[in-house]
């Protein structure tokens, strides 16, 4: 993640502009060359490239732009009691400040605006599909909202105060030129070589067409016991230490974590690392992500196939969401310790994550980088807008009991409201760089942005020190 300086702003805006100009320039170039006929070799080569970009836009991007807008398939609706307990739990934090109003585009929201929000958040529905048996329950929640905001809700609907409904609103995306995916493929190749050199083996289901660009790792892949969830594995050889399960975040796959892997391998050459690849959040053109149930079942099968009973989990950003899903599943007993880095699931009922990643208008250099290269990537946006369900991904402190847990928070995190998460976990108003109590520890750096803890050796060492303790002393249990 880049910073917020003026040169970085100029660089990122120029980079985005150049990538966005490729498609219109290609159309103009093709039209010109058809009319004028290429006179030189370089014009012919330029024309051939422009034709590729035009065909890619017409035959790939445009059809997928419509395809990716398909409605979300929401999880089964919970019972009324489950919804009531969930909303009561959330309301305790919504009442602290103006967090509830953050879900709306204006603070002048009215009763029907709140109904829209409640139907999405608790019923995965809209007013057009509202059932009669939900009306009494909705009245109960509306009364609780009025208690939170300290006023009666005015009847009606304010079109300027629409709420954010992540899995119902449109999937925002921008075109990526063909050459961009060639760059992604090059980075993928470099990543594969680095992992292979560090002793990792690649596993997949043998489907060469699973993603575009096609991946060089398929050449050296071993057959995976599961479909649509490739992974890298460095064999575990220790009988006294825990293997590590690594779950990456949104971006360009495992590439940003290469230095961390290398430093951990030097520290513990006998400890295995299982690094799952989530292609749907890795800038590839690929199939939709697995559901929470499917991904937990797949990880369970992978662990069984590799003979790994219990693991220490290190997860970053979106990977912390998968960790939350694992904690809510049959996999929970197999998680011996957890290191969360820039976690998404805590206080997920607050609007910050949804707003910062999907709805915010970028202003600074780091926000423009996040906006164009991640949140407006078609497949990443589809994953977040059609396959991310807050009620099954939210994590509470009580869910962490039973194992040592460490949480890394970056004070200037542009995605996560790290200050609120820190206060929730520590119950302390004044921040400190390290807080620990009852096998939960919180590490806080006020100067870092999302993912920047992996950028330098000094920062990575703080994570390595925590992980070193978690894998070395696996017998700490309640």
N, C-alpha and C positions, 0 to 999 in steps of 0.2 A: 504494500500500500504506500503510495507516495504521500508527500506532505501537503502543506498549504501555501508554499511560497509562490511568488509571482512567476519565476521561471518555470516551476512545476505546473502552474496553471496554464501558462502559454504552451508548454509542451503537450499537456494532455488535451487541451482544446484543439491544437493543431493536428494531433494524431487522430482524434475523433473526426474532425472535419475531412481529413484526407481519406479516411476509410469510408465516410458517408458519400464522398464525391465519386467514388469508383463506379458505382452503378450508373448514375446519370451520365458520367463521362463516357462510359462504355456504350450506352445507347446512342449518344451523339457521334461517337467514333464510328460505330457500325453504319449509322445512317450516312455519314460523310463518305466512308470508303465504298459503300454501295453506289453512291452517286458519282464519286470521282474516280473510282478504281485505284488500288494501290500502285504507286509508281516506283517505290523502292522496297528493298527487302525489310527494312525496319518498319515501314508502314504495314507490310504484310503480316509481320510478327505481331505488331501492336493490334492489328485488326483481328487476328486469330485469338489473341487474349481477350479482346473486347467481346468477341462472339461468345467465348466461354462464360464471361461474367453475365452477359445478357441472358443466355440460356439458363444459367444457374438461378438468376433472379426469377425468371418466368416459370421454370419447370420445378424448382425446388422451394424457393422462399414463398412465393405467392400461394401455392397450394397448402403449404404447412402453416402459413399465417391464418388461414381459415380453419385448418384441422386442429390447431392448438387452442382454438377458442371453444372447443367442445365443453359442455357443462361438466363440472366436477361430479364425481361419484362419491358422495359423502358417506362417512361411516354410519352405521346404524344409530338411530336416535336413542339416547339414554332414557332411563326411566325418569319420571317426574321427581322422585326423591333425589336421584343423582344430580339432576339439573339444579334443584333447589340448593343442595349442599354446595355444589360447584359455584353457583352465583353468590351465595352467602360468603363463601371463602374469598372470592374475588372482590366482593364489595368492601371488605375490610381494608383493602389496599386502594381501591378506587376512591374511597372517601377521604384519603389522606390529603389530596390536593385536587387539581383540576384534571386528573388523568382521564376521567370519563369523557369530558368534553373533547379530549384529544382524538377520540374516535370519529368526530364530526368535522366537517369542513368549516363550520362556524359554531360559535358558542350559542347562537340563537336557534338551537334545535328545538323542535316541537314534539308533541306526543307521538305522531306517526313516524317521525324520524327515529325516535327511540324504539318504537315497535319494529321497524326495519332492522335495527341493530340487534335487538334481542332475538328476533326470528332467525337471523343468520348465526349469531353466536351460540345459541343454545338449541336451536331446532334445525339448523342447516336448511333453512327454508326462506320463503318470501311471503309477502302479504297475499299474493295471488294463490299461494298453496297453503295458507294458514287453515288449520283444522279447528272446528268448533270446540273440541275438547281442550284446546290449548288456551282458550280465552280467559278462563279464571286464573290460570297459572301466569299468563302474561300480565294480568292486573296486579298480581302479587309482586312481580318483578318491577312493574312500573311504579308501584308504591315505594319499593326499595330504592329505585333511582331517584325519586323525588326526595327521599330522606337523605340521599347522598349529596344531591346538589342544593338542598335547602330551599326548594321552591316547588310550586305546583307546575306541572307541565302544561303549557298552553295547547289547546286542541289544534289539530290541523297538521300541515306538512310544509316545511320550509325547503324549497328546492335548492337554496344556497347553503343548506346545512346537511347535505347528504352524508351518510356514514360510510366508513371504509368497510367493505365486505370482501375480504381477500379472495375467497373461493367462488364468489358470485360475480364480482365486477369483471370487466374484460381483462384478457391477458395482454399486458403491454409488452411490445417487442419492437426491435429495430432490425433492419436487414444487415446481415454480415456478408461481405463479398467472398467470392471463392478463394481469393488469395489469403484471406484471414484464416480460413480453415487449413490452408497449407501451412501457415505459421503454427497453428495449433498442432498439426501433425508433426512438425519439426520438433516442437517442445516435447511432445509425447515420445518421440524417438530418443531424444536426449535423456528424458526421464527413465525410459526403459533401459537404456544402456547403463545409467548410473545405478539403478536398482540391481541389475544383473551383476554389475561389477562389485556390489556390496554383498553379494551372496543370496539375493532374492530369486525365487522362482515364480513365474507367472502362471496363473490358473484362469481358464475361462471355459465357456460351454462349447467352443469350437465354431461359433457362428461368426463368420468373417464379415457378414453384412450387419452386425449388431450396431455399428456406429459409423459415422463419417466425420473426419477422415478415417480410413482403415488404419488399424493400429499395428505397428511393427512387432509388438509383443506377441501377436498371434503366431509368429514364426517359431518362437521358443516356448509357447504355452503348453502346459500340461492340462489334462481334462479336469474340469471342476465338477463337483457333485451337484451344483445348482446352476440354474439358468439366469441370465441377465444380472449377474453380480460378480464380475471379475475381481481378482485380488492378487496381491503379491505376498509371498511368504518366505521369510528367512527361517530355516529350521531351528527349533528349540532344542538345545542340548543339555540344559541344566536340570538337575533333579531337585534342586533346593530353591530355585527362584521361579518367579512367575513369568510366563510369556506376556507379550504386550499386544493388545488389539488396538489398532490405530484407525480412527474414523476422521476423514478429512473434511474440510469446509468447501464452500462455494468458490469456484475459481478455475484454475487450469490444472486440476487434478492433484497429483502428488508432487509435482515439480517444486513448489515452494518449500517443501519439507525435507528435501534431499540433505542439506547440511545437518539438520537435526538427526536424521537417521544415521548419518555417518558418525556423528559425535557419540550417539548412544551405542552404536555398534563397537566403537573403540573402547567405550567404558565397560560394556557387557558383551563380549564376543560370543558368549555361550547362551544368550537369551534370544529367543525367537521373536520376530515381529510379524504379525498378520495385518497387512494394510489393505482394507477394502477399498475398491474403486467405485464411486458413484458417478457414472458417466453422464447422467441426466443433469448434473450440476457442474460439469467439467468442460463446458463450451463445445461439446460435440453435438452432432445431429444424431439422435438416438431415440430409443423407445422410452415411454414414460417410466418413472421410478416405481419400484415395488411398493405395495402398501405396507403399513407398519407391521401387520401380521406376517406378510410375506417376507419382509426383510429380516424379521426376527427368526422366522423358521429357517431361512437361508443361512443366516449366520450360525445358527445352532447346528445345521448340517455340516457347515464348513469346519466348525470346531470339532465335531465328532470325527469327520474324515481325517483331520490332522492330529487327532488324539490329544486335544487340548481340553482339559477338564475345567480349569478356572483361569481367568486372565485378569491382568490389570489393564484398564481401558484408558487410553489417552484420546480424547476427542476434541476437535476444534470447530467452532462456529456451527455450521449445519450438522456436522458430525455429532454435536452434543444433543441434537434433536433425536438422532438414532439411538444415542445412549439412553435418553429418557424413555424411548419406546422399549428398549431392552429391559430397563428397570421395571416397566409396567407389565412385562411378559414373563414367561417361564424361564427366561435367561437370567433373571435377577440373581439367583443363587450362584451362578457361575462367574459373577463379577466380584472379584476380590477387592479391588480398589479402583478409584476413578480420579483422573485428573481432567477437569473441565478447563478449556481455554477459550476465552471470549464466548461464554455460554449463551445460547438463545432461549432455552426453555424456562428459566426462572422469570417470574412475573410476566409471563407471556400474555396475560390478559390486559396488560397495559398497551397503549397504542404504539409505543416507540419502534418496535421491530418492524411491524407492518408499514408504518409511515416512512421510516428511514430507508427501508429497502425498496419499497414499491412506489409510494405516493409522493415522496419529497421531490421538490424541484432542486436540482443540483446547483450549487453556487461555488464552493471552493474546489480546489484541484482534486483533493481526495474524494469528494462527493461526485465529481464528474467521472472519475475513474470507476467508482462503484456503480454509478448510474448506467454508463454505456457498456462497460465490459462485463458486468455481471447481471444487474437487475433488468437490463433490456436485452440480454441474450435470449433468443427464442426458447430454447429448451430449459434454461435456468428459470425463466419467467413462468413457463408452463408448470414446472415443478413446484414453485412457490405459490402460484395462483390457483392451481387445480389439484394439488396433492399434499398440501400442508394444512393440517387441521389442528387448530390451536388447542382444542379440548383434549386431544389424545397426546399432545406433545408437551403440555405444561408440566412443570416439575416443581414440587414443594420440598421444603427442608425435610419433612418427615419421610420422604421417599429415599433419603440418603442414609438413613439409619441402618446399621449392620455392617459397615465397611468404612475404612479410611477414605476420605474424599478431600480433594484440594480443588479450589476454584481460582483461576487466574482471571483478573479483571483489568481492563485497560481504561484508564480514566478518561481519555478522549475518544473512546469507542464511538464511531459514527453510526453504528447499527444498534447496539445494545445500550440501554440506560444503565450504565455500569454503577453509577452512584446509588440509584435506587436498589439495584440488586445487592450491592455491598451492604447497604443498611438493612435490607431484608435478611441477609444471611448472618450478619454479625450482630444486629440490633444495637449498633454503635453509631452515634452521630458523627464522631470525628474519625476520619480515615487514617489508617496506618498501613504501612507496606506489607505487614504480615499479622494476621489474627488467627488464633487457633483455640478451639474449644470442643470437647466431646468428639474427637476424631474428625472434625471438620476444620479445615484451614482455608483462609482466604488470602490470596496474594494480590496486591493492588499497586499499580504503577500509574500515577496521575498524568504522566506525560505521553503515554503510548496510545496509538489508534488501533482499530481492529486489525488483527493478524500481524502487527508489527513486532510482536514479541519474538517471532521466528526470524527476524531480519539480521540480527547480529549475534555473534558468539556469546557475548556477555549476557544478553537477555535470555538466550536459549539455555544457558547454564542454570538459571533459576528453575526452569522447567525440568531440566535433567536431574537436578538435585532432588526434586520431589519424586520424580519417577524412579530414581535410584532407590529411594527408601521404600516405595511401594512394591517394587519387584523383588527387593532383597529380603523383606520381612513379610512374607505372605500369610503367616499364621496368626495375624492379628484378627481375632473374631470376637463377637459379643458372646 
